Amino acid sequence: MIYRCPTCGVCYEYYCQDQTIIDEWNTIPTPPAPELQPVCVDTKTTALLVLDMETTICKNQRCIASISRIHYLLNIAREMGMLVVYSLTHTGSPSDIAWQLAPLPGEPLVKSNVDKFYQTNLEEILQKYGIHTVIVTGYAANGAVLHTAVSAAFRGYDIIIPVDCISAVNPYAEQYTAWHMLNSPGSRDRATLTKTNLIAYST
């Protein structure tokens, strides 16, 4: 069997008759790291999503470390007059959001499972403000971030993911999320991976 890495284009040959991906797990090469891209966002048509940054679940060091970086983006977004939308888990409440990231009065908030479009008015909010691009931040990378970002791509939005503003308990989950966004047929044509200091803003 020939496997072609979609990222690096290198082909690998496997002799794995009757084997499953579980049998081959430790033989699969890790794709090379993607290059982070500089981006310039239109503040009038871009929204910042802050997903599930609740103190009840954001307890590990990777998530806690991301708070200051999300806060940095949040301050810029507010200064630029960008739309900021928050999300909560099913059991969360606004008071659970890390105090550094607490929503201001009037900033919309949705509550759902890992896909924040599911049974919420998130799409209605984005349409109301003429949003074409979303910057997705929050916790967990392989939960709300991944599923909401892919769902946004399905709906025709461009996706920007600052990788220093997403986190998970397991670093592999963050790595997988980055790979998935750039390689999945549902998101690869609309997703950009970046970091906070590579984002510029136009008004």
C-alpha positions in Angstrom: 0.0 0.0 0.0 1.3 3.5 -0.9 0.6 6.3 1.6 1.2 9.9 0.4 1.5 12.5 3.1 -0.9 15.3 2.1 1.3 17.9 3.7 4.8 17.1 2.5 4.0 15.1 -0.6 6.3 12.2 0.3 5.1 8.7 -0.5 5.6 5.8 1.9 5.1 2.2 1.0 3.5 -0.2 3.6 3.1 -3.9 3.5 0.2 -4.3 5.8 -2.1 -7.0 4.5 -5.1 -7.4 6.9 -3.7 -4.7 9.2 -5.6 -1.8 10.5 -4.5 1.7 11.3 -4.2 0.6 15.0 -1.7 -2.0 14.0 0.3 0.5 12.0 0.0 3.3 14.6 3.6 3.5 15.5 4.9 3.3 12.0 3.0 6.3 10.6 5.3 9.2 10.1 4.4 12.5 11.7 3.8 15.2 9.0 6.2 18.2 9.1 5.0 21.2 11.1 3.0 23.7 9.0 4.3 27.2 8.5 2.4 29.8 10.4 1.1 32.6 8.1 0.9 36.4 8.6 -2.6 37.6 8.1 -4.3 41.0 7.9 -7.9 41.0 9.0 -10.7 43.5 8.1 -12.0 44.6 11.4 -15.4 45.4 9.9 -16.0 41.8 8.7 -14.0 39.7 11.2 -15.3 38.4 14.6 -13.3 37.1 17.5 -14.7 34.0 19.1 -13.7 33.2 22.7 -14.8 29.6 23.3 -15.4 27.9 26.6 -12.7 29.7 28.6 -14.3 28.6 31.9 -12.3 28.3 35.0 -14.1 25.0 35.8 -12.4 23.3 32.8 -9.4 25.6 32.0 -7.3 24.2 34.8 -4.2 22.8 33.1 -1.1 24.8 32.4 -1.5 25.0 28.7 -5.0 26.5 28.9 -4.0 28.9 31.7 -1.0 30.0 29.7 -3.3 30.9 26.7 -5.4 33.3 28.8 -2.9 36.2 28.5 -2.6 35.7 24.7 -6.4 35.6 24.2 -6.6 38.7 26.4 -4.1 40.4 24.1 -6.3 39.7 21.1 -9.5 40.6 23.0 -8.1 44.1 23.9 -7.2 44.7 20.2 -10.6 43.5 19.0 -12.4 45.8 21.4 -10.2 48.8 20.5 -10.8 48.2 16.8 -14.6 47.8 17.3 -14.7 44.2 16.2 -17.5 41.8 17.1 -16.6 39.6 20.0 -18.7 36.5 20.7 -18.3 34.2 23.7 -19.4 30.6 24.2 -20.1 28.4 27.2 -20.4 24.7 27.7 -23.8 23.3 28.6 -23.2 23.6 32.3 -21.3 26.9 32.2 -22.4 30.4 33.3 -20.9 33.8 32.4 -19.3 34.0 35.8 -17.3 30.9 35.0 -15.3 32.7 32.3 -11.7 33.6 33.3 -11.9 37.1 34.8 -9.3 38.4 32.4 -11.6 37.5 29.5 -14.9 38.4 31.0 -17.5 39.6 28.5 -18.6 43.2 28.5 -22.3 44.1 28.6 -23.8 43.6 25.2 -21.2 41.1 23.9 -23.1 38.1 22.6 -22.8 34.7 24.2 -23.9 31.3 23.0 -24.2 28.0 24.9 -24.0 24.6 23.3 -21.9 21.5 22.9 -18.6 21.5 21.1 -20.1 22.9 17.9 -21.2 26.4 18.9 -23.5 26.7 15.9 -25.6 23.8 17.0 -29.0 24.9 18.3 -27.7 28.5 18.9 -28.1 31.8 17.2 -24.3 32.1 16.4 -24.8 32.2 12.6 -27.6 34.7 13.0 -25.2 36.9 15.1 -22.5 36.7 12.5 -24.8 37.4 9.6 -26.3 40.4 11.5 -22.9 42.1 11.7 -21.8 41.1 8.2 -19.0 38.8 9.3 -17.0 36.9 6.7 -14.1 35.7 8.8 -13.8 34.4 12.4 -10.7 34.2 14.6 -11.2 31.1 16.7 -9.7 30.9 20.2 -10.3 29.0 23.3 -10.6 25.6 24.9 -10.4 22.8 24.0 -8.5 22.7 20.8 -9.9 19.3 19.9 -13.4 20.2 21.2 -15.0 23.6 20.8 -12.2 25.1 18.7 -12.1 22.3 16.1 -15.8 21.6 15.8 -16.8 25.2 15.7 -14.1 26.2 13.2 -15.1 23.3 10.9 -18.7 24.2 11.2 -17.9 27.8 10.4 -16.0 26.6 7.3 -19.0 24.5 6.2 -21.1 27.7 6.4 -18.7 29.7 4.1 -16.7 31.6 6.7 -12.9 32.0 6.5 -11.2 30.7 9.6 -8.1 32.1 11.4 -6.7 30.1 14.2 -3.9 31.7 16.3 -2.3 28.5 17.6 -1.0 30.3 20.7 -4.6 31.0 21.7 -5.9 27.4 21.6 -5.1 24.6 24.1 -5.9 21.1 25.3 -4.9 18.8 28.1 -2.8 16.8 25.6 -0.4 18.6 23.2 -1.2 15.9 20.6 -4.8 17.2 20.5 -3.5 20.6 19.6 -1.3 19.2 17.0 -4.1 17.1 15.5 -6.4 20.1 15.4 -3.8 22.1 13.5 -3.3 19.2 11.0 -7.0 18.7 10.6 -7.8 22.3 9.9 -5.2 22.4 7.1 -5.9 19.0 5.6 -9.6 18.2 6.0 -11.7 18.6 2.9 -14.2 20.6 4.9 -11.8 23.2 6.2 -8.5 23.2 4.3 -9.5 25.8 1.7 -10.7 28.3 4.4 -8.3 27.8 7.3 -5.2 29.8 8.2 -2.9 29.0 11.1 -1.1 31.9 12.6 -0.1 33.4 16.0 -1.0 36.6 17.8 2.0 38.6 16.7 1.4 37.7 13.0 -2.0 39.3 12.9 -2.4 42.7 11.4 -5.6 44.8 11.3 -7.2 47.0 8.7 -10.1 49.3 9.3 
